[in-house]
């Protein structure tokens, strides 16, 4: 990819959305796999039937279990909620 965007760098990501999966541990596994595969970030969409949790809450649990991968919740949230994820992930939100 060339051009001014990212100085020609390509960023790789994975959507870790899972219909009917509510356990944060599964998302931790997927984020670790993506991180070990060299991906730059994972996304988690909140439109998949989250009755007991939300993408911000899940990614807040994923953050301490990963080291460098970016965490992108696809939600309409208060800035303070995203700021909390950014603190927990040490600047990766």
N, C-alpha and C positions, 0 to 999 in steps of 0.2 A: 504494500500500500504506500503510495507516495503522496506528497502534498504537504500542506502546512499542519494538518491535524496530527498531533503527536510526533512531529518531526519524522513522519514515515513509519512509525512503530505501529504494529498491530497488537491489539490487546485481546486476549482470549478469555472467554467467560463460559460459565455453565449455569443454566437454570436448574435449580435443585427441587423444583416444585413436585410434590407427590400427592395425588388425590387420596384422601382418607388416611394419611400418615400423620399422626399427631405427636409422636415421640421425638423430642429434640435429638436424642442419640442417633437416630437415622440421618438426620441432617448434619450432625457432627461428622459421621462417617463419610458422607458425600463431599463435604467441604474439605476434609483431610485428603480424600482421593483427588479432588480437583487441585488442591495445593501441591500434592506430591507429583501431579502430572504437569506442573508448571503453569497452570492457568492463573490469570491475573485477578479474577474476582468471580464470585457466585452471586446469583440473584435468587430471591425467594418472593414469590407473588402471594398476596393475601387473598386471592379470589378463589381458592380451592377448597372451600368448605371448612375453614378453620373455626370450629365451634369452641375449642378449649384453649386456643393459643393464638398468636399472631406472629407475623414474620419478624417484627422487631424483637419480640420476646425470645423467639427461637434463635435468631442470630446473636442475641446477647449471650445465649448459652454456647453458641458455636465459637464465639470470639476467644475465650480463654483456651480452647482446645486446638486453635490454629495459631500460626505465627505471622504470616505475611499476606495471606490472600485477602483481597478486598471483599467486603460484605455489603450487598446492596438489597435492602428491603424495598419491594415494590408496593408501597402503601401511601395513602394520604395520611400524614401524621404531623403532629405538632413538632416544631423545630426542636423543642426540648427533648422529645423522645428519641429523635435521630441523634441529637447531641450526646445523649446517654450512651447509645450504641457506639458512637465515635470514641467516647472515653473508655468504655470497656474494651474495645478492640484496639486501643492505642493508635487512633487515627486512621483506621481502615474502613470507616463507614462513609 
